[in-house]
Amino acid sequence: MDAASAKLVEEINALLYASPLQEGDPMAQARKLASEMFTVFAGPDHFKGVRTQDITIPNSQRGIPARVYFHSECQADASPLIVFFHGGGWALGGLNEYDVFLKSISKQSGTNIISVDYRLAPEHPFPEGLEDAQTALEYLSSHAANFYGDPDRLAVMGDSAGGNLAAVLAQSPENKDRIAAQFLLYPMLDVFKPHSAYPSRQTYGDGAHFLTRTAIDKSVDDYTAGKLNLDNPRISPLLATSLSDIPPTYIIVGNCDPLKDEALAYATRLRQSGVDVSVECIPGAIHAFLSFGCMEDVQTYRTKLAQTIQRRLNVNN
C-alpha cells in the first residue's frame, strides 16, 4: 500500500470504531456508517457547473430512484450517456455517497451520467437489484433523448458490486445492441470459488487493506440469501461460458485490492475472446480508491478514467 492509502485506512478504521454499536437494525447502522465514510472522504467538489436532477425510472412494480448528472448547465447537443451502478456489496451505498465522484467524471469526460438507486439486499436479494438495473438500462436506452443522451453511445459503469451488475448486463444477449462500452471499477466478478483461488484475496483481504474476506462473504450471503448457486454467471460473471459478444471494456483495479486477481482474470478472458479490452492496475491503491477523493493521487486517476471514457465513447465526435 502507498503511504496515502495506509493513512486513509487508519482514518477510516478510526471513524468506524468511534461509532459504538447501538440497539436496533444492524444493517441500518452499517448503511449509516458507510454513508458517513464515503461522504467524509469523498474529497472536494470542484465541479459546481454540473447540473443534477433526481428522477424516478418507472417500472411495473415501483419507481426506481436515480440521479442525472448533466456535464453542462446549458446543454443542447446529445452526449454519450453512462448508466452507473454503485458499490457497497449490493447492500450499502446510494446516490449521495457517489455524488462528488460522479460530478467529477461527468464534467471531465463530457458525458451525462445516470446513477441508479437499485434495491438493496438483504431486504431485496438477487435478482431484485439486477432486475432494477436491467429495467433502468432499458428505459434509459429508449428515452436517452430525454436526458440529452445519444442512444448509440450508451455505456454501463459500476464499481465493486455495481461493477458486477454492469458486467452481467453487458453479457446479456438482450442488451447486445444497447451497450456501446462498459467501464468496470474494481468489480466483484466471482463469488463461487473459494478465497484461496485468488492470491490477492489472501494477501489483501485480512483487514489491513480496507476490504476484507469477511465483508465479501457477508455481502454474498446477503445478496444471495445464502442459498443460491453461486456459479450462476448472473451472480459470478467471470464464470460465463462465452464472452465473445461483450462490448469494448475498460477495467481499473488497485494493486492492493482483494478483488484484483479476478478483475485481471476477466480481462484476460475477454481478450482471449476477441473483446476490445484495456485494464489498469494502480500501484499501491486499495479497493474503492476512486471514491476517496481526499487523496491527491485519486484526482489524477479520476481524470484518467474520464479521458478513457472520452476515447471509448467518441466524446469529441
NORPE-V919602 format. One record per pair of residues at least 24 apart in sequence whose C-alpha atoms are under 8 Angstrom apart, sorted by the first residue. I is the first residue (numbers start at 0). GAP is how many residues later the second one is. Records with the same first field share a line. If there is no record, write none. Layout:
I: GAP ; GAP
//
This chain:
0: 208 ; 255 ; 282 ; 283 ; 284 ; 285
1: 281 ; 282 ; 283
3: 291
4: 279 ; 280 ; 281 ; 290
5: 203
8: 199 ; 200 ; 201
11: 25
29: 62
30: 60 ; 61 ; 62
33: 58 ; 59
34: 58 ; 61 ; 62
37: 59 ; 60 ; 253 ; 254
38: 57 ; 58
40: 250 ; 251 ; 252 ; 253
41: 55 ; 58 ; 59 ; 249 ; 250 ; 251 ; 252
42: 57 ; 249 ; 250 ; 251 ; 252
43: 56 ; 249 ; 250
44: 55 ; 58 ; 59
45: 58
46: 56 ; 57 ; 60
48: 24 ; 58
49: 53 ; 56 ; 57
56: 79 ; 82
58: 76
63: 52 ; 53 ; 54 ; 68 ; 72
64: 51 ; 52 ; 53
65: 29 ; 48 ; 49 ; 50 ; 51
66: 28 ; 47 ; 48 ; 49
67: 44 ; 45 ; 46 ; 47 ; 79
68: 33 ; 34 ; 37 ; 43 ; 44 ; 45
69: 36 ; 37 ; 41 ; 42 ; 43
70: 32 ; 35 ; 36 ; 37 ; 39 ; 40 ; 41
71: 35 ; 38
74: 73
75: 72
76: 71
77: 67 ; 70 ; 71 ; 72
78: 31 ; 32 ; 33 ; 69 ; 70 ; 71 ; 74 ; 236
79: 30 ; 31 ; 32 ; 69 ; 70 ; 71 ; 72 ; 73 ; 74 ; 75 ; 233 ; 235
80: 30 ; 31 ; 32 ; 33 ; 63 ; 68 ; 69 ; 70 ; 72 ; 73 ; 74
81: 29 ; 30 ; 31 ; 32 ; 72 ; 73 ; 74 ; 75
82: 30 ; 31 ; 32 ; 33 ; 54 ; 57 ; 71 ; 72 ; 73 ; 74
83: 29 ; 30 ; 31 ; 32 ; 72 ; 73 ; 74 ; 78 ; 82
84: 30 ; 31 ; 32 ; 33 ; 48 ; 71 ; 72 ; 73 ; 74 ; 77 ; 78 ; 80 ; 81
85: 29 ; 30 ; 31 ; 72 ; 73 ; 74 ; 75 ; 76 ; 77
86: 71 ; 72 ; 73 ; 74 ; 75 ; 76
87: 72 ; 73 ; 74
88: 71 ; 72 ; 127 ; 130 ; 131 ; 134
89: 30 ; 31 ; 39 ; 71 ; 72 ; 129 ; 133
90: 29 ; 30 ; 31 ; 128 ; 131 ; 132
91: 28
97: 193
100: 189 ; 190 ; 192
103: 198
104: 197 ; 198 ; 200 ; 201
105: 200
107: 195 ; 198 ; 199
108: 197 ; 198 ; 200 ; 201 ; 206
109: 200 ; 205
110: 199 ; 204
111: 35 ; 36 ; 37
120: 101 ; 102
121: 100 ; 101 ; 103
123: 99
124: 97 ; 98 ; 99 ; 100
125: 97 ; 98 ; 99
129: 35
132: 32 ; 36
133: 35
140: 37
150: 27
151: 26 ; 28
152: 26 ; 27 ; 28 ; 160
153: 24 ; 25 ; 26 ; 27
154: 24 ; 25 ; 26 ; 27 ; 28
155: 25 ; 26 ; 27
156: 25 ; 26 ; 27 ; 28
157: 25 ; 26 ; 27 ; 29
158: 25 ; 26 ; 27 ; 28 ; 129
159: 25 ; 26 ; 27 ; 28 ; 128
160: 26 ; 27
161: 25
162: 24 ; 25
163: 24 ; 25 ; 71 ; 72 ; 73
166: 70
167: 65 ; 66 ; 67 ; 69
169: 76 ; 77
170: 66 ; 72 ; 74 ; 75
175: 69 ; 70 ; 71
178: 68
179: 67 ; 68 ; 133
180: 66 ; 67 ; 68 ; 131 ; 132
181: 65 ; 66 ; 67 ; 68
182: 66 ; 67 ; 68
183: 65 ; 66 ; 67 ; 68
184: 66 ; 67 ; 68 ; 103
185: 65 ; 66 ; 67 ; 68 ; 71 ; 73 ; 74 ; 77 ; 101 ; 102
186: 66 ; 72 ; 76
187: 48 ; 71 ; 74 ; 75
188: 46 ; 47 ; 48 ; 49 ; 73 ; 74 ; 77
189: 41 ; 45 ; 46 ; 47 ; 48 ; 49 ; 72
190: 29 ; 39 ; 40 ; 44 ; 45
191: 38 ; 39 ; 44
197: 63 ; 64
198: 62
199: 56 ; 57 ; 58 ; 59 ; 60 ; 61
200: 56 ; 57 ; 58 ; 59 ; 60
201: 56
202: 55
203: 52 ; 53 ; 54
204: 52 ; 53
208: 47 ; 48 ; 77 ; 78
209: 76 ; 77
210: 46 ; 47 ; 76
211: 46
212: 45
237: 24 ; 27 ; 28
241: 31
242: 26 ; 27 ; 30 ; 32
243: 26 ; 29 ; 30 ; 31
244: 30
245: 24 ; 29
246: 28 ; 29
247: 27 ; 28 ; 29 ; 64
248: 26 ; 27 ; 28 ; 29
249: 27 ; 28 ; 29
250: 26 ; 27 ; 28 ; 29
251: 27 ; 28 ; 29 ; 30
252: 27 ; 28 ; 29 ; 32 ; 34
253: 27 ; 28 ; 29 ; 30 ; 31 ; 32 ; 33 ; 35
254: 26 ; 27 ; 28 ; 29 ; 30 ; 31
255: 27 ; 28 ; 29 ; 30 ; 31
256: 28 ; 29 ; 30
257: 29
258: 28
//
